Amino acid sequence: MKNLSLLGLGILFLITLLFMWLNDFASFRFGYVMLALIFLIGCLGVYDSTQKKHTILRNFPVVGHFRYFLESISPEIQQYFIESNTSGRPFSRNLRALVYRRAKNVNDTHPFGTQRDIFVEDYVALRHSIYAKSFITDDLRVMVGGPECTQPYSASIFNISAMSFGSLSGNAVSALNRGALKGNFLHNTGEGGISPYHLEGGDICWQIGTAYFGCRDEVGLFDEAKFREKASWPQVKMIEIKISQGAKPGHGGVLPGVKNTLEIAEIRGVVPGTTILSPPAHSAFSNPQELMYFVRKLRHLSGGKPVGFKLCIGRPEEFEALCKAMVEENIYPDFITIDGAEGGTGAAPLEFSDSVGFPLEPALIFVKLTLDKYHLKEKITLIAAGKAISAFSIVKNLALGADICNSARGFMFSLGCIQALRCNTNACPTGVATQDKRLEKGLVVTDKSERVYNFHKNTVHAVKELLGATGHQHTSELTVKDLVRGDEMVDLANRYFPDSVVQHLD
Ligand SMILES: Cc1cc2nc3c(=O)[nH]c(=O)nc-3n(C[C@H](O)[C@H](O)[C@H](O)COP(=O)(O)O)c2cc1C
């Protein structure tokens, strides 16, 4: 290949010279440009074949670069030319388009019927009623705060899930917060602390991760005084202890020194320019009882605001141990957020995203049943996160036991995210998940905050329509009996028509 390339380059060189000679050397400027180009390609070829880092370039000098170029634009090729309306991952084109249309407040209907294959056993649908309700006026809010909470919070059924300033740009965070203000819903800060961009007036849930950003001492331990001060801010409505996150449960994080700018260091309470570790586990507690004491401490320090924790289920017995500790210690979190393994992140090791943790559906069913077993469900609000982006996904989670749903990537789409899959490169083309000021500039806060507001408003409206179809008035009336699965339909068919054995829906 190397020899062929050299031969090709040599032939091109000779042809150019021949043409120049035939056309009189002095007037044939294009020829000189060609010669310069051939010279540069030659140099690149020599460099490629002598460098020691890339085998492909050593073996296929010059042309090997095409492979790297095509590889670098493979997400775009995939999205523009290969994916169908239903096949895109993590979110299909149909779902992304649904968010865009709701965010832009334009027609969000779908033509001609479903494109999904609904004749499969894992198809899940809502059971509608003959006695559907036509107009639901209830604003579908849920009161968060158990018996020990003195400042309960009336939450929307749909809120912005945790995403830090740092993983998102300042403009993105500001737009989310202004949207939350206009639509009266909750905006979770993510574990990176409360930034000025979170303080645009919208209600916030302050998330405390293992690095205690914003409430840590010099060595990274929880600092009561710093926590008390910020937790008392009126915009802070709830406090969430992050135990784990579905996309990388049991994995910490690193804030590299280069990304630890003056601004980020000030927000997070760390020394600028230093590398900061978020350990995989908390230092403030190491067993179920200590977690409950920590919950009680935070509630006390915050002046009685709702305090809860977020986790992805890994070992069911560990969650059951938490429930036992609640009963034994008589201390109850005000809410528990369950994140599914299908959840998103700015950056995580592939093995953690692909192969660690329970997906949301089984986790939610297990958590709801366990809370019921210990008579805790009445005291604790259950929040679900994990691809809750359409009204049906929200209604499904609520029917499985959740009271509220959070969405991260749904709200990213409403900000203009195009699923470019660049969150971990600082090169997000839409200015959503980047700290590059040139890219961030493209995201206009006033315009995008309207879209965040519209997406929330229109999605909650769609939830009301689905709820009406079930014949219920409030989401709290939904139960698992409102759902039906494909395999149940097969059973039903077999029961009614025992002679014509139906095995598969297709
Ligand atoms: C860019 C990005 C940053 C995130 N940062 C955090 C975080 O700081 N803390 C956290 O608990 N979860 C974080 N998450 C997870 C989300 O809060 C959410 O639990 C998960 O993505 C599931 O919701 P989704 O499927 O609607 O995205 C992040 C997700 C994304 C996409």
The ligand as an ORCA input file, in Angstrom:
! r2SCAN-3c Opt
* xyz 0 1
  C     -25.206     15.613     31.371
  C     -25.713     14.879     32.568
  C     -25.213     15.183     33.833
  C     -25.695     14.497     34.951
  N     -25.234     14.826     36.205
  C     -25.758     14.207     37.280
  C     -25.384     14.602     38.594
  O     -24.600     15.533     38.802
  N     -25.942     13.934     39.631
  C     -26.855     12.913     39.454
  O     -27.343     12.357     40.425
  N     -27.227     12.547     38.227
  C     -26.724     13.165     37.146
  N     -27.152     12.816     35.906
  C     -28.195     11.754     35.790
  C     -29.589     12.369     35.665
  O     -29.868     13.234     36.735
  C     -30.696     11.309     35.589
  O     -30.795     10.644     36.813
  C     -30.490     10.280     34.498
  O     -29.912     10.837     33.356
  C     -31.822      9.668     34.074
  O     -32.649     10.611     33.482
  P     -32.812     10.770     31.880
  O     -32.961      9.392     31.331
  O     -34.038     11.608     31.759
  O     -31.610     11.431     31.368
  C     -26.680     13.480     34.780
  C     -27.171     13.181     33.495
  C     -26.703     13.871     32.403
  C     -27.278     13.535     31.049
*
